[in-house]
């Protein structure tokens, strides 16, 4: 029997014009009058790769996936920051009437989702297989050596590092990196024919404007966060699989971040890896909705 990882075509696609004239692209699933959940996608993927397609309608969730500037259908903002991202989303929330939204941040989308919490824009967050603040001193001796070198390069010369990330960044290279660094439970998900087709399409869309958007995301993910996690006051669920072998997710699978965020709860699943957004979508969404409702 085929496994259903919740991959569905979007119910609605669009772009919202921001006050500075840029367009911010988004995709929606679920009922338009449902409980809004903002999705901050993982690295180098577009709005098109969502999750929980078989769950959102029954759960009454209006899932809104947003292309970050320079990726997919969102206009570039070369000097953007996590703080300016929150400003963009503040406008989107108002324009799209997303009343009392919560947020999900997958992988590299985690700091973007937490930035929304730090700015008071969402009432709960689910971090799923999330990137951590790997530039923080608590990870000085625990990073993968290659990742440590990337963080050091960003600290030494962020402009040169961003150029380097842009030179590396393309959909095929990143796909190979994901497959070669993933554990077997994750490769089984990512190479499923339906999932792989959607994943690769979302990566191709993310690079439609070139690699600059991906490179900027990577700089932000490897720099110190402009907010203090200890100041976050809304519920935060940190979801990790013990089999996750990604070198750019949290080095301690969210253990220290759980201690830092006063409102955090960690869910560490023993038999799954980094793909749990798609293997455990119902658990993630129902736990998130319990906070927002």
N, C-alpha and C positions, 0 to 999 in steps of 0.2 A: 504493500500500500504506500502511495506517495505521502511524504511528510509535508504538512502545510506550515510554512514559516511565516505566514501572514502577509505575504507580498501581494499587494493589490494596486491597481491603477488609482491615481488620485481622483476624488470626486469633484474637486474644484481646483483650478490653477489660476494664478493671477500675480499681479505686481502692484505694490503700493508706493506712491510717490512720497518721498521724504521732504522735509522743509527745505533742504539744500538742492532739491531737484533730482537727486538720485532715485532710482527705482530699486525696491527691495522685493525679490521674488519669493513666492510662497506656494505651497500646495496643501490641500486639506482633504481629510478623510472623516467619515462619520457625519452625524446630523449637524446641520448648521446652527441649531439651537442647543447643541450639546455643551457639556462642561469643557471649556477650552484647555488644551494641553499643548504647550509650545515644545517642539522638538528641535534641539540643537544637534545636527547630524555630526557624524564622525569626520575624520580628516579626509579631504579631497573627495567628498561625495556631495551630490546635489540634494535639493528638496525632494527628489523623486524616490529616494530609498527610505521608506518609513517602516513601521512595524505594527503588529497587532491588527492587521486588516480584517481578520476574522473575529475580532473582539470589540472594536470601537463602536460599532452600531449598537450591539446589545448592551454595552456599558454606558451608552449615552455620552461618548467622548467625541469632541470636535478636535481632532489632532491636526495641528498646524506646523508643518515643517518649513523652515526658513533658510533660504540660501544666504550665506554670509557674503558681505561685499567682495566682489571680484570673482565669485564662484557662481556657476550656473547662470541664473537670470538676474542676479543682483549686480547693479553697477559697482565699479571699483571705488574704493576709498583708500588710497595708498598708505596714508598715515594712521589708519584706524587703530583703535585700542579696544580692550575689553570694556572700558568705560563708554566709548563712543558706540559700541555695539548695544549697550543697555539703552542709550539715548535713541538709537534707531528703533529698538523694540518697544520703547515707551510710545513712540508715535504709531507703530503698527497696532499695538493694543488699542489705542484710542480710535484709529481709523477703521479697524475691523471689528470694533465692539466686542473685544475679547474680555469679558467681565470676569475678574478674579481668576486669572489663569494660573496654572501650575506649569512646571517645565521638566523636560527630560533632557539630559545631556549624555550622549553616547561617546565614549572614547575621547577624542580631541574636542568634542563638543562640551565636555564637562565643565571646564572653566568658564565657558560662555554662559552655560545655564546657572552656575553659581554666581556669576556677575549679576545676573538678573535678580537673584535672591538678595545679594548684597545691596542692590539698588532699590529694594522694596517693591519690585514689579510683579513678583509671583508669590503665591501663598504656600507653595511646597515645591520641592525639587527631588527628582530621582536621578542620581548619577549612576550610570550603568557602564561597567568596565571602563571607568573614567581615567583620563589623564589626571595626574596629580600636579601639585606645584613642585615640579622636579628641580627647579632652581633653588628651592629652599634648602638651608643648611642641613636639615634633618636627613637629606638624601645624599649627602656629600660622599659617603663611602658605599652606597648600595646601588648606584646606577650601573646599568650595562656600560662597559667601557666606551662603546661607540656613542651611546646617548650622552654619556658624561662629556665626551669630546665636543658634541654638538652644543650642549649647554654652555661649555666653556667658550666656544667660538662666539656664541650670541653675546655673552658677557664682554668678551674682548672687543668685538667689532660687529654690532648688530646689522649694519648696512651690508658689510661683506658677507655675513652669514645668510642674510636674506637673499642676496644674489646667488649664493651657493645652493640654497634650497630650491630656488627657481630653476637653476641649471639641471638639478636632479629630477625635479618634479614633472612626471607625466603619468597618465593613467596606467600604462602597461608596467612601468617600473614599480609603481606603488602596489599594483596587484601582485606582482611577483614577490615583493617584500612581505606583504601580508600573508601570502600562502606559505612562504618559507619560514616565517617566524611564528606561525600559528600551530597550536597543538592539534592532535587528530580530531577531537570533538568539534573544533572550530572549522577545520578543513572540510569536514563532512557537511557542515552547513554551507560554507562559502562556495563549495563546488557542486552543490545541488543544482541541477540544470535551471530550474526556475529562479532560484535565488541568485545564482551566478550571473544570469542574464540581466537581472535588475541591478545587481551590484555594479557590474561593468558599465552598464548604461549610465548609472548615476555618477560614476567616476569620469566617464567621457564627458558628460554634461558639466561636471565641475570644472573641467579644463577647457571648456568652450572659449573662454577669454584668454587662455594661456595660463602659465603657472604662477603668476604673481599673487593671486588670491590664496592659493595653497601655501606659498612661501610666507606670506604675511601671517596666516593662521599658525604656522609652525613657529615663527618668531614669538608670537604671543603665548603659545603653549610652553615654550622653553624659557620664558622670562618670568621674573617675580610677578605675582599677581598684584594689581593695583588696589586690592581690597583685603581686609583682614578676615579670614574665615571665622575667627572667634566672635566676630560681630554679627554673623548671620543668625537670625531669630526665627526663621520659618523652619518647619520640619524638613529634614534632608535624609533620604534613604540612599545608602551607598550599596550598590549591588555588584558583587564580584564573584567570579567562578574560580575555584582553587586551581583549576587546570589551565588558567589563562597564562600564556607564555609570551604575550606581547611585551617587548622591551620598553614601550612608550606609555603603557598604562601605569597605574600606581605601583611603584616597586614593592610596597608592603600590602598590596590589595586593599588599600583604604584604611588600614589599622590606625595609623597616626592621624590621618585626616578625620577619622571618627572621633578621636580624642580632642581634636582642635575645635570642631564645630559643636557647640553646646547642644544643639537640637538633632544631632545625627544618630542614625541607627544603621549598623552595618549588617548586611545579609550576605554571608559567605557560603556559596553553594558548592558542595564538595566534588560533584561529578561533572561539572560543566566548565566551559572556558569563557572566552571573551564574547562569544556570540549569544550570550543569554538574553540580550534584548529581543531576539527572535525566538529563542527556545522557551522563554519564560515571560512572554509579553503580558499574559493575563495577570500573573502575580505582580509584575511591576506596576501595571495600570491600576489594579484594584487597591494596592497599598497606597499609591499616590492619591487616588480618589477618596480614600478613607480620611485623608487629611483635609482635602479641599471641600468635602461635603459634611 
